[in-house]
Amino acid sequence: MSTFHLESTLDTSINYFSPESEPVLTVAPGDTVVVHSLDASGYTERQRTPGEAVPTLFERGKGHCLVGPIAVDGALPGQVLAVHLTSLRPDEWGWTASAAIDNPLNRALGLTRGNGSDSNWLLWELDADRAIGTNQLGLSVALAPFLGVTGLPPAERGRHSTVPPRTVGGGNIDCRELVAGSTLYLPITVAGAMLLVGDGHAAQGDGEVSGTAIECGMTTEFTLDLVSDAPLDSIHAVTPAGRITFGFDADLNQATTAALDAMALWMQQLFGISKPQAVAMASVSVSMRITQIANQTWGVHALLPHDAILRAAE
C-alpha cells in the first residue's frame, strides 16, 4: 500500500462538487492520503486581527475551499467508500464568526450581517499539541479536530454547491464526532468515487449554531477502502463515541426520521431484533443530535454509544 501527499494549491483545490471534474490524484483501495487543506474560506495568509481581509485561494463566498477530487481505482456506484480517519492536526490559527449570513435564525437572534464591526469575529491561537484553542478574549476551549466536508459529487452533471449536506455523497456533514479513529462510510455516487475533503474544524458544538466552528487549515491522514457489504446503504459512521447514522433535509422532522430509521435498521442487524423492538431500544440508548442548522439543510445524527447495549450473560 502507498501513501500520497497533497497540499492545497490552485492545481489541487476546488470549490464545488461536479462528476465532471478531473481527479488530482488516483489511488488504489487501501492506500493512504495525507492532505493539508486550507480553511473553508481558503485563506492563504493568517489573520492578525479579527476579521482582517487577507488573500484567499478562490473568490470569497463561492464555496468551501476543498482538496480533490481523489479517485479510487475500481470504485463504482453500488459500492461504499470507507474513509478511515487516522489523524487530524489543525494549523496554528483559526477563526469563528457570527451574523455572517442573513437567515431566519440570525434575524430571530437580532443579529445582522456585520453588526458590531469586528465584534462578531473570534480569532484563535491553536495549540495542537496541548489540544487547546485560545481567542482574543482570553477564553479557551478544548480542541477536537475534524473535517466539516468529506463527500462525493452528485451523479447529475454540472457544478453543485458545497454548502448543503446531501443524503447521497455527503459533503458538508459538519459532524463533530468524526474525529481521528473514525470511519465514515459514503455510498459511491460516481465511478472513481471522486472524494473531496476540507473545511477543517478545530472545535465545534452540535449544531454549529453561528454557522462557523473554529475554522482552520488542517492536516488530515486517511486511508480509503471499498466496501461491498456495508450494513447500510446510507451515510453512516463508526466513531470513538459510537455508531452514527445521519439525516439531511430542509424539514427537521424528516431529517430526524431518516437518521432514526437508519439507526433502527442497523440495530436490527446488530441484535437480531424487530424494528419495533429496535425503536424501543433506541429510545433508551440512542441520542438524537442536531448536527447542523446553518447550511440550508437540517442535519441530524443518531448516536449509539459502543457500550450502550449489553447482552445478558448466558
VMD Tcl script that draws the C-alpha trace (Angstrom):
set ca {
  {0.00 0.00 0.00}
  {1.18 3.51 -0.81}
  {1.00 6.88 0.92}
  {0.38 10.09 -1.04}
  {0.62 13.75 -0.01}
  {-1.48 16.66 -1.26}
  {-1.13 20.36 -0.49}
  {-3.91 22.86 -1.10}
  {-2.96 24.77 -4.27}
  {-4.86 26.04 -7.28}
  {-3.94 22.78 -9.02}
  {-5.30 20.53 -6.27}
  {-8.21 22.57 -4.90}
  {-11.80 23.18 -5.95}
  {-14.84 24.99 -4.51}
  {-17.73 22.96 -5.95}
  {-18.79 19.35 -6.49}
  {-19.03 18.00 -10.04}
  {-18.93 14.50 -11.52}
  {-17.12 16.04 -14.49}
  {-14.09 17.22 -12.51}
  {-10.77 15.57 -13.31}
  {-9.09 13.82 -10.37}
  {-5.98 15.44 -8.92}
  {-4.88 12.05 -7.56}
  {-5.84 8.42 -8.19}
  {-5.20 5.81 -5.51}
  {-5.80 2.10 -5.04}
  {-8.06 0.72 -2.30}
  {-6.03 0.52 0.89}
  {-3.82 3.48 0.03}
  {-3.29 6.34 2.47}
  {-3.50 10.04 1.68}
  {-2.15 12.93 3.77}
  {-3.89 16.18 2.85}
  {-3.18 19.70 4.00}
  {-6.34 21.74 3.40}
  {-6.84 25.46 3.89}
  {-9.75 26.70 5.97}
  {-13.22 26.84 4.39}
  {-12.62 30.36 3.06}
  {-9.25 29.39 1.62}
  {-7.18 31.99 3.44}
  {-3.59 31.82 2.19}
  {-2.30 34.08 4.98}
  {-3.22 34.16 8.65}
  {-5.36 36.93 10.09}
  {-3.52 39.14 12.55}
  {-6.65 40.93 13.77}
  {-10.20 39.52 13.99}
  {-11.91 39.63 10.60}
  {-8.89 41.02 8.78}
  {-9.22 40.79 4.99}
  {-6.35 38.59 3.84}
  {-5.87 36.85 0.47}
  {-7.86 33.72 -0.38}
  {-7.22 30.96 -2.90}
  {-10.65 31.48 -4.51}
  {-13.12 34.35 -4.54}
  {-14.80 34.64 -1.15}
  {-18.31 33.29 -0.76}
  {-18.13 30.95 -3.78}
  {-17.96 27.64 -1.89}
  {-15.71 25.80 0.54}
  {-12.04 25.56 -0.41}
  {-11.60 21.78 -0.77}
  {-8.85 19.42 -1.91}
  {-9.57 16.87 -4.65}
  {-11.16 15.11 -6.32}
  {-9.32 11.96 -5.24}
  {-10.28 8.97 -7.39}
  {-10.17 5.38 -6.17}
  {-9.41 2.64 -8.69}
  {-12.34 0.30 -9.22}
  {-14.86 2.40 -7.28}
  {-18.37 2.13 -8.74}
  {-21.89 3.13 -7.74}
  {-23.37 0.37 -5.62}
  {-20.22 0.14 -3.53}
  {-19.41 2.13 -0.40}
  {-16.28 4.21 0.16}
  {-14.80 3.81 3.63}
  {-12.78 6.81 4.79}
  {-10.66 5.72 7.75}
  {-9.50 8.87 9.58}
  {-6.12 8.26 11.21}
  {-5.11 11.73 12.37}
  {-6.21 15.36 12.10}
  {-3.96 18.23 13.13}
  {-5.15 21.83 12.96}
  {-2.92 24.69 11.83}
  {-1.73 27.28 14.34}
  {-4.65 29.68 13.96}
  {-8.36 29.72 13.25}
  {-11.44 31.93 13.30}
  {-15.12 31.91 14.20}
  {-17.78 34.42 13.18}
  {-21.44 35.05 13.89}
  {-24.01 37.02 11.88}
  {-22.16 36.01 8.72}
  {-25.34 35.48 6.71}
  {-28.87 36.79 6.71}
  {-31.08 33.85 7.73}
  {-34.16 33.35 9.93}
  {-32.10 32.27 12.95}
  {-29.86 35.34 12.90}
  {-32.84 37.62 12.43}
  {-34.61 35.96 15.38}
  {-31.48 36.47 17.50}
  {-31.27 40.12 16.49}
  {-28.01 39.59 14.61}
  {-27.46 41.27 11.29}
  {-24.55 40.80 8.95}
  {-21.62 42.90 10.03}
  {-23.29 44.39 13.11}
  {-20.75 45.28 15.77}
  {-17.93 45.53 13.21}
  {-15.25 43.02 14.25}
  {-17.13 42.15 17.45}
  {-18.71 39.19 15.66}
  {-15.26 37.65 14.96}
  {-13.15 35.44 17.19}
  {-9.51 34.90 16.29}
  {-7.94 31.76 17.77}
  {-4.41 30.63 18.59}
  {-4.43 26.84 18.27}
  {-2.06 24.61 20.24}
  {-2.46 21.20 18.60}
  {-0.01 19.51 20.99}
  {-1.97 20.59 24.07}
  {-5.32 20.43 22.21}
  {-6.32 23.92 23.39}
  {-7.54 26.96 21.47}
  {-7.47 30.47 22.95}
  {-9.13 33.53 21.43}
  {-8.52 37.28 21.71}
  {-10.99 37.48 24.60}
  {-8.75 35.23 26.70}
  {-11.26 32.38 26.51}
  {-10.09 28.82 25.81}
  {-11.73 25.62 24.61}
  {-10.56 22.05 24.17}
  {-9.81 21.07 20.59}
  {-11.40 18.05 18.92}
  {-10.46 18.45 15.23}
  {-12.47 17.04 12.32}
  {-13.30 17.87 8.71}
  {-16.57 19.65 8.04}
  {-16.63 18.45 4.41}
  {-15.96 14.89 3.34}
  {-18.00 13.96 0.31}
  {-18.62 12.71 -3.19}
  {-20.26 14.61 -6.06}
  {-23.89 14.09 -7.06}
  {-24.25 11.98 -10.19}
  {-26.06 14.79 -12.03}
  {-23.89 16.75 -14.43}
  {-22.86 20.33 -13.68}
  {-21.48 22.18 -10.69}
  {-23.08 21.63 -7.30}
  {-22.76 23.83 -4.22}
  {-20.54 22.71 -1.36}
  {-22.88 24.26 1.22}
  {-25.76 21.80 1.82}
  {-25.06 18.25 3.01}
  {-26.65 15.61 0.77}
  {-28.27 12.25 1.51}
  {-26.16 10.81 -1.31}
  {-22.49 11.69 -1.33}
  {-22.46 13.56 1.97}
  {-20.27 16.65 1.70}
  {-20.74 19.39 4.27}
  {-21.75 16.97 7.04}
  {-20.26 19.03 9.92}
  {-20.50 16.17 12.44}
  {-18.25 16.85 15.41}
  {-17.93 13.12 16.18}
  {-15.85 12.43 13.03}
  {-12.55 12.78 14.87}
  {-9.40 10.68 14.47}
  {-10.20 7.00 14.83}
  {-13.49 7.32 12.95}
  {-14.54 5.65 9.73}
  {-17.09 7.41 7.54}
  {-18.98 5.25 5.03}
  {-20.17 7.04 1.88}
  {-22.29 5.23 -0.74}
  {-20.49 5.83 -4.04}
  {-22.29 8.12 -6.47}
  {-19.96 8.15 -9.50}
  {-17.23 5.99 -10.99}
  {-13.96 6.54 -9.15}
  {-15.78 7.94 -6.10}
  {-14.09 11.35 -6.62}
  {-13.65 12.31 -2.97}
  {-13.34 15.95 -1.84}
  {-12.14 16.89 1.66}
  {-11.60 20.10 3.63}
  {-13.30 22.68 5.85}
  {-11.18 21.91 8.91}
  {-12.83 22.50 12.29}
  {-10.60 22.60 15.36}
  {-13.64 22.52 17.64}
  {-17.41 22.73 17.23}
  {-20.56 22.18 19.25}
  {-23.50 20.17 17.95}
  {-25.46 22.43 15.62}
  {-22.63 24.80 14.63}
  {-25.10 27.48 15.69}
  {-23.27 30.59 14.43}
  {-22.65 28.99 11.05}
  {-18.94 28.59 11.72}
  {-16.82 26.42 14.00}
  {-13.17 27.16 14.74}
  {-12.40 27.33 11.03}
  {-8.81 26.37 10.30}
  {-6.36 24.73 7.98}
  {-5.93 21.03 8.71}
  {-3.51 18.20 8.00}
  {-5.51 15.00 7.72}
  {-4.29 11.44 7.22}
  {-6.83 8.90 5.99}
  {-6.97 5.52 4.29}
  {-9.51 4.72 1.58}
  {-11.17 1.34 1.10}
  {-14.04 -0.06 -0.95}
  {-16.79 -1.93 0.88}
  {-19.37 -4.19 -0.72}
  {-21.07 -5.48 2.45}
  {-21.77 -2.31 4.44}
  {-24.64 -2.64 6.94}
  {-26.49 0.34 5.44}
  {-26.92 1.85 2.00}
  {-26.99 5.35 3.52}
  {-24.22 7.51 5.01}
  {-23.08 6.17 8.37}
  {-20.00 6.11 10.59}
  {-18.22 4.24 13.34}
  {-16.52 6.71 15.67}
  {-14.81 6.61 19.08}
  {-18.11 7.80 20.56}
  {-20.21 5.09 18.88}
  {-22.12 4.19 15.74}
  {-23.73 7.10 13.88}
  {-26.43 7.44 11.23}
  {-27.44 10.66 9.50}
  {-30.46 12.50 8.17}
  {-30.38 15.62 5.97}
  {-33.49 17.51 4.93}
  {-34.94 21.02 4.77}
  {-37.53 19.72 7.27}
  {-36.13 18.92 10.72}
  {-38.76 16.21 11.25}
  {-37.76 14.47 8.02}
  {-34.06 14.68 8.86}
  {-34.70 13.22 12.32}
  {-36.84 10.41 10.93}
  {-34.19 9.46 8.37}
  {-31.42 9.28 10.97}
  {-33.56 7.25 13.39}
  {-34.84 4.91 10.69}
  {-31.28 4.11 9.59}
  {-30.18 3.53 13.18}
  {-33.14 1.22 13.83}
  {-32.17 -0.84 10.78}
  {-28.58 -1.07 11.99}
  {-29.75 -2.15 15.45}
  {-31.97 -4.83 13.90}
  {-28.88 -6.29 12.23}
  {-26.66 -5.95 15.29}
  {-29.01 -7.53 17.81}
  {-31.36 -9.68 15.74}
  {-34.48 -7.81 16.84}
  {-37.58 -6.46 15.11}
  {-37.98 -2.86 14.01}
  {-40.49 -2.01 16.78}
  {-38.06 -3.53 19.30}
  {-35.17 -1.58 17.76}
  {-37.04 1.72 18.05}
  {-37.94 0.91 21.67}
  {-34.28 0.12 22.40}
  {-33.24 3.31 20.62}
  {-35.47 5.28 22.96}
  {-33.33 4.21 25.91}
  {-29.88 4.07 24.28}
  {-29.62 6.36 21.23}
  {-29.07 10.11 21.38}
  {-30.59 12.20 18.58}
  {-28.43 15.25 17.95}
  {-28.77 18.26 15.70}
  {-25.60 18.11 13.63}
  {-26.00 21.49 11.98}
  {-28.60 24.19 11.43}
  {-26.68 26.62 9.25}
  {-26.32 25.11 5.79}
  {-29.72 25.36 4.07}
  {-30.45 21.79 5.17}
  {-31.03 20.44 8.68}
  {-28.52 17.80 9.70}
  {-29.40 15.26 12.40}
  {-27.34 12.34 13.61}
  {-28.31 9.38 15.76}
  {-25.55 8.19 18.11}
  {-25.47 4.70 19.62}
  {-22.53 4.52 22.08}
  {-20.48 1.34 21.84}
  {-21.31 0.27 25.40}
  {-24.94 1.42 25.44}
  {-26.46 -2.04 24.91}
  {-25.04 -5.18 26.51}
  {-26.20 -8.76 26.20}
  {-27.11 -10.60 29.38}
  {-24.53 -13.23 30.34}
  {-25.64 -16.70 29.31}
}
mol new
graphics top color blue
foreach p $ca { graphics top sphere $p radius 0.5 }
foreach p [lrange $ca 0 end-1] q [lrange $ca 1 end] { graphics top cylinder $p $q radius 0.2 }
display resetview
